[in-house]
Amino acid sequence: MVSVINTVDTSHEDMIHDAQMDYYGTRLATCSSDRSVKIFDVRNGGQILIADLRGHEGPVWQVAWAHPMYGNILASCSYDRKVIIWKEENGTWEKTYEYTGHDSSVNSVCWAPHDYGLILACGSSDGAISLLSYTGDGQWEVKKISNAHTIGCNAVSWAPAVVPGSLIEQPSGQKPNYIKRFASGGCDNLVKIWKEEDGQWKEEQKLEAHSDWVRDVAWAPSIGLPTSTMASCSQDGRVFIWTCDDASGNSWSPKLLHKFNDVVWHVSWSITANILAVSGGDNKVTLWKESVDGLWVCISDVNKGQGAVSAITEGQQNEQ
C-alpha cells in the first residue's frame, strides 16, 4: 500500500531535523545539527547535491520553500536565533536576507499562501512570533507578536487562502474577503489561532487539549468545503485532529487520532488533505486516513531506515 520510493544519503554530519520537497517535487532541502542546509535534485529517483548552504552557527531546525512564483527561495531557522532567507540567482544559491530579531532559538518557519505576497512566519523559544513581509527592492518589513506563547513557540502553520464553504456557495463575482490566519503551538501546551485585523495580529482562539508542549501544528489544505481542519502533536504523545464547522472560525473541536508511547515531533498533511503523516520519537513515520465512520486509521508504518514498510492490521494497531 505504501512503499519507499527513494532514499537520499545527505552526508549530513549530525542529526537531520527537517526535509522538505519544493513545489514541483523535484528538489529536496534538508537541515541538520551540523549547521548546514543542503539542497538536492531528486528527479527520476536521483540525488544530486545542488547546494550546501552555510550561514547558521547552530543546529538548523526547519526549512521552508516559498512558492515558485517568487523565484527559488528557501527559508531556514536555527538555534543561533537567526532566520536566513536563501535565493537562487543564475544557478547559485546566496543568502538574500538575515533576520536577527529573536532573543532565543527560532524553531519554526512557514511561508504564507502565495496569494498574500511573500510573508514568512517565524516562531521562537523567546515566546514571540515574527512576520517578515517582502516589500520589494530587497526590503523586508517586520511585525512581531510578543508573548505569543509563554516560555516558547515551537511551530507555526498558515491557514489556506480559501474561504471555508466557498466551494458550495454561489460565486458572487467579487473577490472573496480573505482574512489572513495562522496557527501556532507552544510550550504552554496550547494551540493558538491568530488573525490579522486592520494590519495588526490578534489572538483569535486558544485551543486546549494537550497536557505537554505542543511540538507541531499543521493546518490542512482546503478546496473550500465548509469544515476547516488542523492537526497538532505534542510531547504528551498525543495527536489531535481539530475541526471547525462554523464560518466565523470560533468553535474548534478536538478528536484524538492516537496516543503514541513517545513524543510526537511532526505532523504533515498530503496535498489533498486526506492523509496525515506523523513522525515521532519511536523513529517511525505513520500515515493516517479518516474512514467513512469518522475514525482515523493507520494505513502504513514506515520503519526507520530499513525502507521496510508494513501495512498495519487493526489487531497490530490496537497494540501500538
N, C-alpha and C positions, 0 to 999 in steps of 0.2 A: 504493500500500500504506500509506503514511504521509503525512499531509498536515498542514500548519499550519492550525489552526482559528481562531487568534486571535493578534493582535499587540497588546501593550499599550505605549502611549507613556507611560512613567512620569514623564517630566520630571525624572528624577534629573540632577544637575549633574555627576556623575562616574560612574566605573565601577560597574556593579551586580554585587554579589558573590553574591547568593542570591535565589531566588524560590521561594516555597512556597505551594501551594494549601491551603486549610483542609480539614477532614474531609469536608465536603459538596461541595467543588469549586466553591463559589460566590464565594469571596474569595481574592485573591492578595496575599501580603505580599512586599515587596521591600526590600532594604537595599543601601546604597551607600557609596562612599568620601566622598560628600558629607555623611556623618554622620547621615543620616536613615533612618527606616524608614517605608515607605508601605503602606497597605492599600487595595486596590481591590475594588469589587464587579464581578465579571466574568460575572455571569449573562447568558445569552442573547447571548453574544458582545460584551457591552458592556464598558465600563471607566470606572467612576465612582470617583473618589478619595474614600474614606471618611475616611481619617486620614493625617496627616503627623506622625509622632512624632519629636520632638526631645528628646534627653537624653544622647546619646553625644557624646564630644568627640574622636572619631577615626573612621577607617573602620569601618563595621559589616560584619562578615564573614558572619554567618549569622543566620537567623531560624527559629523552630520553633513550630508551633501545638500547644497542648495539646488533649487530647480534649474534645469539646464537653460531656461530662457535668460538667465542672468550670467551664463557662461559656466565654466568649470570651476566651481567654488566649493571648498571644504572648510568646515569649522572644527576646531579641536579645543578641548578644555582639560585642565591639569591641576594636580595638587599644588603646582607652583603659583596658583592664584590667577593664572593668565588664561585668556581666551585668544586663540590665534585664528585668523581667517586667511586661508591659503587660496591662491588663484593661479590657474594655468594660463600663461600668456605665451603664444608661439611655441607650444610644446614644452615649456619649462614651468615648473611649479615654484611660486615665490610667495613669501609672506606679504599679504596686502594690508593687513591691519592687526594690531595687537591691543587688546583691551586689558587694562590692569586695575580696574575699578573695584575689585573684590579684596577683602581682607583675609580670606581663607581659601581653601581648596574650592575650585569650580568643578562641580560633579556632573553637570548635565548641560547639553546644548541641543536646541531644537529649532529648525527654521519654520517660520510661519508658512501657511499656504501661499503659493506664489501670487495669488490674486491680490494680496495685501501689500506687495512690494517685498523688498529684501529685508526681512526682520528676523533677528535671532534672539531667542530667549535663553538665558543662562541662569542656572540655579547653583547656589554656593553654600558651603558649610558656615558662612558668616550669617546665614539666615535670610539673605537678600536674594531677589531675582532681578537681573538686569535685562533690559530690552534694547538691543542695538539695531537701529534702523539706518539703512544706507540712503543718504540724501543726495548722492551724486558727487562727481569730482573728487572721489576718494575720501569723502567726509562721512562720518557716522555719528548719528545723534543717539544719546544715551538717556534712557529713562530707568529709574531704579525703584523697585518696591522694597523698602526696608522692612525688616522683621516679617517677611512673608511666612516664615516658619521659625519658631524659636528653636535654637540650637542647630539649625541647618536645613537646607533644602537639598534633596537627593535627586529629584527628577522633574523635568518639565515636558509637556506634550500639548501641542496645539489642537484645538477643535477644527474639523474640516470646514472649509468656506462654503458650506451648504446649509441652507435654511431647513431645519427639520420639517418634514411634511411637504416640502416644495415639489416633490416628485408627483404627488397625487392631487395637489391643489391646482386649480385652473391658473395657467400663466396669465399674468395681467399685462405683460408687455414691458412694464418698467423694471429697472434693475432692482433686485432684492436688496433690502436693507441689511447688509452684513454686519453682525456685531462680532468684533474680534474677541475670542475666548481662548484660554488655555488652562490646563490643569497642572497642578504641582503636587509633589509628595515630599513629606519631610520627617525629621527626627522627632516631631511632636505627635507621630502616629496618625497624622491627618492627611487626607487628600483635599486640596482646595481648588476651587474654580475661580478664575479671575476674568473680569470682562472690562473692556475699555468703554469709558463713558466720558464724552467731551475731552478726549485726549488724555484722560487720566485712568490709571488702572485701579479697579476696585475689587475687593473680595466679594464674590457673589455667593459662593457656597462653601461650607465646611463639612466634609463628609467623614463620619466616624464609623469604623468597623474594625480596623487593625488594632492589635494590642502591643505593637512594637514598631520600630522605624519603618516607614514606607520607603521601599528601595526603588520602585519604578512605578510609573503610571503611563498608560498608553490610551489615547483617545482613538476610537475605531474610525476608519474611513466611512464615508456615508454617500449614498446616491440620492438622498432626500426623502427617505422613509421617515415616518413621524418619530420613531424612537432614536434617541442618542445613546451611545454605548461607550463605556470606558472599562479598562482592566487595571487593577492595581495589585502589587505584590509586596511582601514585607519580610522583615526579619523574623516575624512570627510564624513563617512557613505557609501562610495562607495567601491564596489568590482569590480576589473578588471580582465579579463582573457587575458593573454599575449600569443601571438603565434609567432613562428619564423619558417619560411619555408625554409630558406637557410642554407645549411650545415655549413657554416662558423660561423653562430650564430650572424650575425651582425645586422640584421634588425628585431626588435620586434614590433608588433603592438598590441595596447590595444583595448579591447572591453568591454564596460560597462556591467557587469552582472546585477547589480541592485543598486539603490541608496536607502539606508535604512535611517530611521529617527534618527538614533543614531550611536554612534561609533561602528565599527565592529572590534572585538578583534582578531578573529582567523579564518583561512581558512584551510581546510584539505581535501585531495583527498582520494577517495576509492582506493583500491589496483589496480583496473582495470582502474583507471583514468577517468572514465566516470561520476562519481558523485562527486560533491563538497559539503562539509558540511561547513556552515557559522554560526558562533556564534557572537552575538552582544550584545550591551548594553541594548537591549529590553528584555534580558533574554530568548531569543529564539534561537533554532538551526533550521536552514532551510537547506533542501537538494535540490540541483540544478542539472539539467541534460541538455545537449545540444540536441536540437531537430534536425530533419533532415534538416530543413531550416537554421540551424546555430544559432537559437535563444536559449538563456538559459532560461529554465522554472523551476519554483519551483515545486517539486514533493511531498513535505511534509512540515509540520510545526509542530515541536515537541515543545509543550508548556512547560514552566518552571514548573518543579516539579510535575505537575499533572500526568505525564505519559500519558496525553491525546494527541492524535495525530489526526490531520485532514488533509486530502489531500486538497490542495488549488485549487479552481476552478479559471479559468482565471479572472473572474469578481472580486473575492476577491483579487487576486494577484495584479490587477491594483490599488486597493485601498491602498495597503501596501506602 
